[in-house]
Amino acid sequence: MKRSTGALVVVVAAVPRLLVLARERGTILDEFVDKSDRFATTLVDHGTFGFLAGVPSAYTQPLYGWFLAGIYLPFGRSWLAVGIAQIVVAVATALVVFAIGTRLQSTGVGLVAAIVTTLHPYVVWHDVHLNREVLDGLALALLALCALVAYERRSLPWAAATGVVGGLAILGNARLILLPVAIAVYVAWRSPISQAVTAAALVVGMAALVVTPWVIRNKVQVGCYAITTDSRALWKANNENTREVLDRGGWIDDVPELPGAPPWPELAADLTLSGTPTSVDECAQMRLYRDEVVDFWRDDSGEKARLAVQATRMLWSPVPRESDESGSGTARLARKTVEPAFVIGLYVLAIAGFFVAPPRFVGLAVLMLAYNTIAAMVFAGSVRYRAPWDFLLALLAAFALVSVWERVQRRRHPHYVGAGRSART
């Protein structure tokens, strides 16, 4: 039963993405491409992880670049190879969500949660394009599964596994740097004090162990300890011009540049390739923009508070604002109609699921969603940054839907006892 249901999840996840891949194949390698694509190409062609051969860079988180390089090396930079690989990741994410729901209650909950997660209209389109969030979704689902198992079993090996996955998640998205700390509290919550301390230390310590080689590489090759030197992105989301740009429908990329600032690494690389050799000190730039952000927070805390409210609103908005004119006409129509309707329904069902889902999962979901909201308040909010976390809402929604279904069945059939409930409930 579980195998056949899992096969159904694979089909439901793969088929819509294959259709989108076939339709969007002409734009996948050209439009809205993450800069990790350039890092991956340089790594495969020249053995350097950066924008230019022989010039190592830390101007992005490395995980997605490594993932793309692993595709480009054997298959070349092909829309088909990238699309198929990312569909495999999306299928894996759906299967992990299925495993979480099944573990929490039943294959029915797992199936509904996986279907709701994988048929999210925005995610179906986004998963086959060159953006790192496809890996974020898988890493976060795996993190949730490992944390649940570690919590339920009070297992130190599973606490260590949770930390490893947390470290990989950080290498994919630097905004997750403190998430293992939050997850460590959850994992340790119901254990005796000595075991709780050990479990929490394992989660945080293993995450640090995974991240450390990359940080040391950046010190040796780039000149400073960092997960990413791109604090310019943080400054773009935290200055006196940001809120106005976002209010009129722009994105942080549209925020005016810092007056007098040197070319950022990607621009410097473009200038060099065009015949104007330009060198940059990434570490000095990182400190420059970081200091600008700290000064802004200190000197204009009121504006930062307004930005935080704006970021929260944008994060949880059911209407995607970024890239509204991208893709085919069908894709644009879906973003403006189907996607908002889907997300509003998801929110309503998730709120209902909050009251019927197992408390151990509700606690984890609230913790992770709160972390993402706080991260958006510090940085910026958009549907792109929320979508990888929506599997948590899908799981809550699945509990609500299954609960309604079972109530209906009990009214129609008084002796109905539920569809495959797990002993864990």
ROLUMDO-359167 format. One line per 5 residues: number of its first residue (from 1); their letters; for each residue x, y, z of N, C-alpha, C. Coordinates in steps of 0.2 Angstrom, whole numbers. Example, Ala and Ser with C-alpha at 12.3 -4.5 7.8 and 13.67 -1.06 7.14 Angstrom:
2
1) AS) 66/-28/39/62/-22/39/66/-16/39 | 64/-11/35/68/-5/36/64/0/39 $
% end
This chain:
425
1) MKRST) 4/-6/0/0/0/0/4/6/0 | 9/6/5/14/12/5/18/13/-1 | 20/8/-4/24/8/-11/20/11/-16 | 14/8/-17/9/11/-22/8/18/-21 | 6/20/-15/5/27/-14/11/31/-15 $
6) GALVV) 17/29/-13/23/33/-15/24/33/-22 | 22/28/-26/23/29/-34/18/34/-36 | 12/34/-33/7/40/-35/10/47/-34 | 13/47/-28/17/54/-27/22/56/-32 | 26/51/-34/31/52/-39/28/55/-46 $
11) VVAAV) 22/51/-48/19/53/-54/16/60/-53 | 13/61/-48/9/68/-47/14/74/-47 | 20/72/-44/25/77/-44/29/78/-50 | 30/73/-54/34/73/-60/31/76/-66 | 24/73/-67/21/75/-73/20/82/-75 $
16) PRLLV) 17/86/-70/16/93/-71/23/97/-72 | 28/95/-69/34/98/-70/37/97/-77 | 36/91/-79/39/89/-86/35/93/-91 | 28/94/-90/25/98/-95/27/105/-95 | 28/108/-89/31/115/-88/38/115/-92 $
21) LARER) 42/110/-90/49/110/-93/48/110/-101 | 44/106/-104/43/106/-111/41/113/-114 | 37/116/-110/34/123/-112/39/128/-111 | 43/128/-106/48/134/-104/55/132/-106 | 56/127/-110/63/125/-112/67/131/-115 $
26) GTILD) 64/135/-118/68/141/-122/70/146/-117 | 68/146/-111/69/152/-107/73/150/-100 | 73/143/-99/76/141/-93/83/143/-91 | 87/143/-97/94/145/-96/96/152/-97 | 91/156/-98/92/163/-100/88/168/-95 $
31) EFVDK) 83/166/-92/79/171/-89/79/169/-81 | 80/175/-77/80/174/-70/84/168/-67 | 90/168/-69/95/163/-68/99/165/-62 | 99/161/-57/103/162/-51/111/163/-53 | 114/167/-49/122/168/-51/126/162/-49 $
36) SDRFA) 123/157/-46/126/150/-45/128/147/-51 | 124/148/-56/125/146/-63/131/148/-66 | 133/154/-65/140/156/-67/145/153/-63 | 145/153/-57/150/149/-53/151/142/-55 | 145/139/-56/146/132/-58/149/131/-65 $
41) TTLVD) 148/135/-70/151/135/-76/158/137/-76 | 160/141/-72/167/143/-71/171/137/-68 | 167/134/-63/170/128/-59/172/122/-64 | 167/121/-68/167/115/-73/173/117/-79 | 173/123/-81/177/125/-86/184/126/-84 $
46) HGTFG) 185/129/-78/192/131/-76/194/129/-69 | 190/125/-66/192/123/-59/192/128/-54 | 188/134/-55/188/139/-50/181/140/-48 | 179/141/-42/173/142/-40/172/150/-39 | 170/153/-44/170/161/-44/167/163/-51 $
51) FLAGV) 168/170/-52/165/173/-58/170/172/-64 | 177/172/-62/182/172/-67/187/166/-65 | 190/163/-70/195/158/-70/201/161/-65 | 203/157/-60/209/159/-56/207/164/-51 | 201/166/-50/199/171/-45/193/168/-41 $
56) PSAYT) 195/165/-36/190/162/-31/186/167/-28 | 179/165/-27/174/170/-24/170/167/-19 | 167/171/-15/163/168/-10/156/172/-10 | 155/175/-16/149/180/-17/143/176/-17 | 142/170/-16/136/166/-15/137/160/-11 $
61) QPLYG) 131/158/-8/131/151/-5/133/146/-10 | 137/141/-8/139/136/-13/135/130/-15 | 130/128/-11/127/122/-12/124/121/-19 | 120/127/-21/117/126/-28/122/126/-33 | 127/130/-33/132/130/-38/136/123/-38 $
66) WFLAG) 137/120/-33/140/113/-33/135/108/-36 | 128/109/-35/123/105/-38/123/106/-45 | 123/112/-48/123/113/-55/130/111/-58 | 135/112/-55/142/109/-58/141/101/-58 | 138/98/-54/138/91/-54/133/89/-60 $
71) IYLPF) 129/93/-63/125/92/-69/129/94/-75 | 132/99/-75/136/102/-81/142/98/-83 | 145/95/-78/151/91/-79/150/85/-83 | 145/81/-82/144/75/-86/139/77/-92 | 135/81/-91/129/82/-96/130/89/-100 $
76) GRSWL) 134/93/-98/134/100/-101/129/104/-99 | 129/111/-100/124/116/-98/118/115/-103 | 114/111/-101/108/109/-105/101/110/-101 | 96/113/-104/90/114/-101/87/108/-99 | 88/103/-103/85/96/-102/88/93/-96 $
81) AVGIA) 95/93/-95/98/90/-90/97/94/-83 | 97/100/-83/95/104/-77/88/103/-75 | 83/103/-80/76/102/-79/75/95/-76 | 78/90/-79/76/83/-76/79/83/-69 | 85/85/-68/88/85/-61/84/88/-56 $
86) QIVVA) 82/94/-58/78/98/-53/71/95/-52 | 68/91/-57/62/88/-56/63/82/-51 | 69/79/-52/71/73/-47/71/76/-40 | 74/82/-39/74/85/-32/67/86/-30 | 63/89/-34/56/91/-32/52/84/-30 $
91) VATAL) 53/79/-34/50/72/-32/52/70/-26 | 59/71/-24/62/69/-18/59/73/-12 | 57/79/-13/54/83/-8/47/81/-7 | 43/79/-12/37/77/-11/37/70/-7 | 42/66/-9/42/59/-5/44/60/2 $
96) VVFAI) 48/65/4/50/67/11/44/69/14 | 40/74/11/34/76/14/29/70/15 | 28/66/11/24/60/11/26/56/17 | 33/55/18/36/51/24/34/55/31 | 34/61/31/32/65/37/25/64/39 $
101) GTRLQ) 21/65/34/14/64/35/12/57/37 | 15/52/34/14/45/36/16/44/43 | 22/46/44/25/45/51/20/48/56 | 18/54/55/14/58/60/7/54/61 | 4/52/56/-3/49/57/-4/43/52 $
106) STGVG) -4/44/45/-6/39/41/-4/40/34 | -4/35/30/-3/36/23/-7/41/19 | -13/41/22/-18/46/19/-16/53/20 | -14/55/26/-11/62/28/-5/63/24 | -1/58/23/5/59/19/4/60/12 $
111) LVAAI) -1/56/9/-2/57/2/-5/64/1 | -10/66/5/-13/73/4/-8/78/5 | -4/78/10/1/83/11/6/83/5 | 8/78/3/13/77/-3/10/80/-9 | 4/79/-10/0/82/-16/-1/89/-16 $
116) VTTLH) -3/92/-10/-4/99/-9/3/102/-10 | 8/99/-7/15/102/-7/17/103/-15 | 17/97/-18/20/97/-25/16/100/-30 | 9/101/-29/5/104/-34/4/112/-33 | 8/114/-28/8/122/-27/10/125/-34 $
121) PYVVW) 5/129/-37/7/132/-44/13/135/-45 | 15/140/-40/21/144/-40/27/139/-40 | 27/134/-36/32/129/-35/33/125/-41 | 28/123/-44/28/119/-51/32/122/-56 | 31/129/-57/34/133/-62/41/134/-60 $
126) HDVHL) 42/136/-53/49/138/-51/54/132/-51 | 51/126/-49/56/121/-48/60/119/-55 | 58/120/-60/61/118/-66/66/124/-69 | 66/130/-66/70/135/-67/76/136/-63 | 81/139/-65/88/139/-62/88/144/-56 $
131) NREVL) 85/142/-51/85/145/-44/86/140/-39 | 89/142/-33/92/138/-28/86/136/-23 | 80/139/-24/75/137/-19/73/130/-20 | 74/126/-25/72/119/-26/76/115/-21 | 82/117/-20/86/113/-15/84/115/-8 $
136) DGLAL) 82/122/-7/80/124/0/74/120/2 | 69/119/-3/63/115/-1/65/108/2 | 70/104/-2/71/98/0/75/98/7 | 80/102/7/84/103/14/79/104/20 | 74/108/19/70/110/24/65/104/26 $
141) ALLAL) 63/101/21/59/95/22/63/89/26 | 69/88/24/73/83/27/75/85/34 | 76/92/35/77/94/42/71/93/46 | 65/94/44/59/93/48/58/86/50 | 60/81/45/59/74/46/64/72/51 $
146) CALVA) 70/74/50/75/72/55/74/74/62 | 72/81/62/70/83/69/65/80/72 | 59/78/69/54/74/71/56/68/74 | 60/64/70/62/57/72/67/58/79 | 71/63/79/76/64/84/71/66/91 $
151) YERRS) 66/70/90/62/72/95/58/66/98 | 55/62/93/51/56/95/55/51/99 | 61/49/96/65/44/99/70/46/104 | 70/52/105/75/55/110/82/52/108 | 84/52/101/89/49/98/95/54/97 $
156) LPWAA) 101/52/100/107/56/98/109/56/91 | 109/49/88/111/49/81/107/53/77 | 100/53/78/96/57/74/97/65/75 | 99/66/81/100/73/83/106/76/78 | 111/71/78/117/72/74/115/73/67 $
161) ATGVV) 111/69/64/109/69/57/105/75/56 | 101/78/61/98/84/60/103/90/59 | 108/90/63/113/95/62/117/95/56 | 118/89/53/121/88/46/117/91/41 | 110/90/41/105/92/36/105/100/37 $
166) GGLAI) 105/102/44/105/109/45/111/113/42 | 117/110/42/123/113/40/122/113/32 | 120/108/29/119/108/22/114/114/20 | 109/114/24/104/120/22/107/127/22 | 111/128/27/115/134/28/119/135/22 $
171) LGNAR) 123/130/19/127/131/13/123/132/7 | 116/131/7/112/133/2/109/139/3 | 108/142/9/105/148/10/107/151/17 | 111/156/16/115/159/22/110/162/28 | 103/163/25/99/166/30/96/161/35 $
176) LILLP) 98/154/34/97/149/39/102/148/44 | 107/152/45/112/151/49/111/150/56 | 105/153/59/103/151/66/98/146/66 | 95/144/61/90/139/61/92/132/65 | 98/130/64/100/124/69/99/125/76 $
181) VAIAV) 100/132/78/100/133/85/92/133/87 | 88/135/83/81/134/85/79/127/85 | 81/123/80/79/116/79/82/112/85 | 88/114/88/91/111/93/87/111/99 | 83/117/101/79/118/106/73/113/106 $
186) YVAWR) 70/112/100/65/108/99/67/101/100 | 72/98/97/75/92/98/76/90/105 | 79/94/109/80/93/116/75/94/121 | 69/96/118/64/99/123/61/93/128 | 60/87/126/57/82/130/62/77/133 $
191) SPISQ) 68/79/132/73/74/135/76/76/142 | 78/71/146/81/73/152/87/78/151 | 88/82/156/93/88/155/99/86/152 | 103/81/155/109/79/152/109/77/145 | 104/73/143/103/71/136/101/77/132 $
196) AVTAA) 97/81/135/95/87/131/100/91/129 | 105/93/133/111/97/132/115/93/127 | 116/87/127/120/83/122/116/83/115 | 110/82/115/106/83/109/107/89/105 | 106/95/109/106/101/107/113/103/104 $
201) ALVVG) 118/101/108/125/102/106/127/98/99 | 124/92/99/125/88/92/122/92/86 | 116/94/87/113/98/82/117/104/79 | 119/108/84/122/114/82/129/112/80 | 133/108/84/139/106/82/140/103/76 $
206) MAALV) 136/98/74/136/95/67/135/100/62 | 130/104/63/129/110/58/135/114/57 | 138/116/62/145/120/62/150/116/58 | 150/109/60/156/105/57/155/105/49 | 149/104/47/147/104/39/149/111/36 $
211) VTPWV) 148/116/39/149/123/37/156/125/37 | 160/123/42/167/125/43/172/124/37 | 172/119/34/177/118/28/176/124/23 | 169/126/22/168/131/17/170/138/20 | 169/139/26/171/145/29/179/146/29 $
216) IRNKV) 182/140/31/190/140/30/192/141/23 | 189/138/18/191/139/11/190/147/10 | 185/150/12/184/157/11/190/161/14 | 192/160/20/197/163/23/204/162/19 | 205/156/17/212/155/14/212/158/6 $
221) QVGCY) 206/157/3/206/159/-4/203/166/-6 | 199/168/-1/196/175/-2/199/180/2 | 200/178/9/203/182/13/199/184/20 | 193/181/21/190/182/27/185/176/28 | 184/175/35/179/170/37/172/172/35 $
226) AITTD) 168/168/31/162/170/29/158/164/26 | 152/164/26/148/159/22/146/162/15 | 145/169/15/145/172/9/147/180/10 | 151/182/5/153/189/6/148/194/3 | 142/192/1/137/196/-2/133/200/3 $
231) SRALW) 136/204/7/132/208/11/129/214/8 | 131/215/1/127/220/-3/120/219/-3 | 118/212/-4/111/210/-4/107/212/2 | 110/211/8/107/213/14/106/221/14 | 111/225/12/111/232/12/105/234/7 $
236) KANNE) 105/231/1/99/232/-4/93/232/0 | 92/227/5/86/226/8/85/231/14 | 90/235/16/90/238/22/94/245/21 | 90/250/18/92/257/17/86/261/16 | 88/268/16/82/272/16/78/272/9 $
241) NTREV) 81/269/4/77/269/-2/73/263/-3 | 74/258/1/71/251/0/64/251/0 | 61/254/5/53/253/6/50/256/0 | 52/262/-2/49/265/-8/49/261/-14 | 55/258/-16/56/254/-22/51/248/-21 $
246) LDRGG) 51/245/-16/46/239/-15/39/241/-15 | 37/247/-12/30/249/-12/28/250/-19 | 32/252/-24/30/254/-31/30/248/-35 | 32/242/-32/32/236/-36/38/233/-39 | 44/237/-37/51/234/-38/53/229/-34 $
251) WIDDV) 59/227/-35/63/222/-30/69/226/-28 | 72/222/-23/78/225/-20/84/226/-25 | 84/223/-31/89/224/-36/88/231/-39 | 82/234/-38/81/240/-41/83/246/-37 | 85/244/-31/87/250/-26/93/253/-29 $
256) PELPG) 93/260/-28/99/263/-31/106/261/-27 | 111/261/-31/118/259/-28/120/263/-23 | 124/261/-19/128/265/-13/132/270/-17 | 132/276/-16/136/281/-19/143/280/-17 | 148/280/-22/155/279/-21/157/272/-20 $
261) APPWP) 153/267/-20/155/260/-18/158/258/-24 | 163/253/-23/167/250/-29/162/245/-32 | 164/243/-38/160/238/-42/160/231/-38 | 154/228/-38/153/222/-34/157/217/-38 | 158/211/-35/162/206/-39/159/204/-46 $
266) ELAAD) 153/203/-46/150/201/-53/151/206/-58 | 150/213/-56/151/218/-61/158/219/-63 | 163/218/-58/170/218/-59/172/213/-64 | 169/207/-63/170/201/-68/168/203/-75 | 162/206/-76/160/208/-82/164/213/-85 $
271) LTLSG) 166/218/-81/171/223/-84/177/220/-86 | 180/215/-82/186/212/-84/186/208/-91 | 180/205/-92/179/201/-98/178/205/-104 | 175/212/-103/174/216/-108/180/220/-110 | 186/219/-106/192/222/-108/195/227/-103 $
276) TPTSV) 191/228/-98/193/233/-93/195/229/-86 | 201/227/-85/203/223/-80/201/227/-73 | 197/224/-69/194/227/-63/195/222/-57 | 198/223/-52/199/219/-46/195/222/-40 | 193/217/-36/189/219/-30/192/215/-24 $
281) DECAQ) 190/219/-18/192/215/-12/185/213/-9 | 183/207/-10/176/205/-8/176/206/0 | 181/205/4/180/205/11/179/212/13 | 183/217/10/182/224/12/175/226/10 | 172/224/4/166/226/2/161/223/7 $
286) MRLYR) 162/217/9/157/214/14/157/218/20 | 162/220/23/163/224/29/159/231/28 | 161/234/22/158/240/20/150/240/20 | 147/235/17/140/235/16/137/233/23 | 140/229/27/138/226/33/138/232/38 $
291) DEVVD) 143/237/38/143/242/42/138/247/40 | 136/248/34/131/252/32/124/250/34 | 123/243/34/117/241/37/116/242/45 | 122/241/48/121/242/55/120/249/57 | 123/253/53/122/261/54/115/262/53 $
296) FWRDD) 112/259/48/105/261/46/100/258/52 | 101/252/54/97/250/59/98/254/66 | 104/256/67/105/260/73/102/268/72 | 103/271/67/101/278/66/94/279/63 | 91/274/60/84/275/58/80/268/59 $
301) SGEKA) 80/267/66/76/261/68/69/261/66 | 66/267/66/59/268/64/58/265/57 | 62/267/52/61/265/45/63/257/45 | 67/255/49/68/248/49/62/244/51 | 59/247/56/53/243/58/47/243/53 $
306) RLAVQ) 47/249/49/42/249/44/44/244/38 | 51/243/37/53/238/32/51/231/34 | 52/230/41/50/223/44/43/222/43 | 39/226/44/32/225/43/30/224/35 | 33/228/31/33/227/24/35/220/21 $
311) ATRML) 41/218/24/44/212/22/39/206/25 | 36/207/30/32/201/33/25/201/28 | 23/207/26/17/207/22/19/204/15 | 24/205/13/26/203/6/28/195/6 | 31/193/12/32/186/13/26/182/13 $
316) WSPVP) 21/184/16/14/180/17/9/182/12 | 10/187/7/6/188/2/4/182/-2 | -2/181/-4/-4/175/-8/-2/177/-16 | -1/183/-17/0/185/-24/7/187/-25 | 11/183/-30/18/184/-31/19/191/-35 $
321) RESDE) 23/195/-32/24/201/-35/31/201/-39 | 35/197/-38/42/197/-42/40/193/-48 | 44/195/-53/44/192/-60/36/191/-63 | 32/196/-62/25/195/-64/25/195/-71 | 29/197/-75/29/197/-82/33/192/-85 $
326) SGSGT) 36/187/-81/40/182/-84/36/176/-86 | 40/172/-90/36/166/-93/31/167/-98 | 28/162/-100/22/163/-105/16/166/-102 | 12/168/-106/5/171/-104/2/166/-99 | 2/160/-101/-2/155/-96/2/156/-89 $
331) ARLAR) 8/156/-89/12/157/-82/10/163/-79 | 9/168/-82/7/175/-79/0/175/-77 | -4/172/-81/-11/171/-78/-12/167/-72 | -8/161/-72/-8/157/-66/-6/161/-60 | 0/165/-61/2/168/-55/-3/173/-52 $
336) KTVEP) -7/176/-56/-12/181/-54/-18/179/-52 | -20/172/-54/-27/170/-52/-26/163/-48 | -23/158/-52/-23/151/-49/-19/151/-42 | -13/154/-42/-9/154/-37/-12/158/-31 | -15/164/-31/-18/167/-25/-24/163/-22 $
341) AFVIG) -28/160/-27/-33/156/-24/-31/149/-21 | -25/146/-23/-22/140/-20/-20/142/-13 | -16/148/-13/-13/149/-7/-18/152/-1 | -23/155/-3/-28/157/2/-31/151/4 | -33/146/0/-36/140/3/-31/136/7 $
346) LYVLA) -25/136/5/-19/133/9/-19/136/16 | -19/143/17/-19/146/23/-25/144/27 | -31/144/24/-37/143/28/-37/136/31 | -35/131/27/-34/124/29/-29/123/34 | -23/127/33/-17/126/38/-20/128/45 $
351) IAGFF) -23/134/45/-26/136/52/-30/131/55 | -35/128/51/-39/123/54/-35/117/56 | -30/115/52/-25/110/54/-21/111/60 | -20/117/62/-17/119/68/-20/116/74 | -27/115/74/-31/112/80/-32/105/80 $
356) VAPPR) -30/101/74/-31/94/74/-24/90/73 | -19/94/71/-12/90/70/-9/88/76 | -5/83/77/-1/82/83/3/88/86 | 2/89/92/6/95/95/13/95/93 | 16/89/93/24/89/92/25/92/85 $
361) FVGLA) 21/91/80/22/94/73/20/101/73 | 14/103/77/12/110/77/18/114/80 | 21/111/85/26/115/88/32/116/83 | 34/111/79/40/112/75/38/116/69 | 32/116/66/29/120/61/29/127/63 $
366) VLMLA) 27/129/69/27/136/71/34/138/72 | 38/134/75/45/136/76/48/138/69 | 48/134/64/51/135/58/48/141/54 | 41/141/54/38/147/50/40/153/54 | 40/153/60/42/159/64/49/161/62 $
371) YNTIA) 54/157/62/60/158/60/61/161/53 | 57/158/48/57/161/42/54/168/41 | 49/170/45/46/176/46/51/181/49 | 55/179/54/60/184/57/65/185/52 | 68/180/48/73/181/43/71/186/38 $
376) AMVFA) 64/185/36/62/190/31/62/197/34 | 60/198/40/60/204/43/67/207/43 | 72/203/44/79/206/44/81/207/37 | 79/203/32/81/204/25/76/207/21 | 72/203/18/66/205/14/62/199/13 $
381) GSVRY) 55/200/11/50/195/10/48/195/3 | 47/189/1/44/187/-6/41/180/-6 | 37/179/-11/34/172/-11/40/167/-13 | 45/169/-16/50/165/-18/54/163/-11 | 54/167/-6/57/165/0/53/161/5 $
386) RAPWD) 46/161/3/41/157/8/40/151/5 | 40/150/-2/37/144/-5/41/138/-3 | 48/138/-1/51/131/1/49/129/8 | 45/134/12/43/132/18/35/130/18 | 32/131/13/25/129/12/23/122/13 $
391) FLLAL) 28/118/13/26/111/14/24/110/22 | 26/114/26/23/114/33/16/116/33 | 14/121/29/7/122/29/3/117/25 | 6/114/20/3/108/17/1/102/22 | 6/101/26/5/96/31/-1/97/36 $
396) LAAFA) -1/103/38/-6/106/43/-13/105/39 | -13/107/33/-19/107/29/-21/100/28 | -16/95/27/-18/88/26/-22/85/32 | -20/87/38/-23/85/44/-30/88/44 | -31/94/42/-38/97/42/-42/93/37 $
401) LVSVW) -40/92/31/-44/88/26/-45/81/28 | -41/78/30/-42/71/32/-47/71/38 | -46/75/43/-51/76/48/-58/77/46 | -59/81/41/-66/82/39/-68/76/35 | -64/73/31/-66/67/28/-68/62/32 $
406) ERVQR) -64/61/38/-66/55/43/-73/57/46 | -74/63/48/-80/65/51/-86/64/46 | -85/65/40/-91/64/35/-92/56/35 | -86/52/35/-87/45/34/-91/42/40 | -89/45/46/-92/43/52/-100/44/53 $
411) RRHPH) -101/50/50/-109/51/50/-112/47/45 | -109/45/39/-112/41/34/-112/33/36 | -106/32/40/-105/25/42/-103/25/49 | -108/24/54/-106/24/61/-101/20/63 | -99/15/60/-94/10/62/-87/12/59 $
416) YVGAG) -86/17/55/-80/19/52/-75/21/58 | -69/18/57/-64/20/62/-58/23/60 | -58/26/53/-52/29/51/-48/25/46 | -45/29/42/-41/26/36/-34/25/38 | -32/20/40/-25/18/41/-21/22/46 $
421) RSART) -24/24/52/-21/28/57/-15/24/60 | -10/28/61/-4/25/64/-4/25/72 | -1/20/74/-1/20/82/2/26/85 | 6/30/81/9/35/85/4/41/87 | -2/41/84/-7/46/86/-9/44/93 $
% end
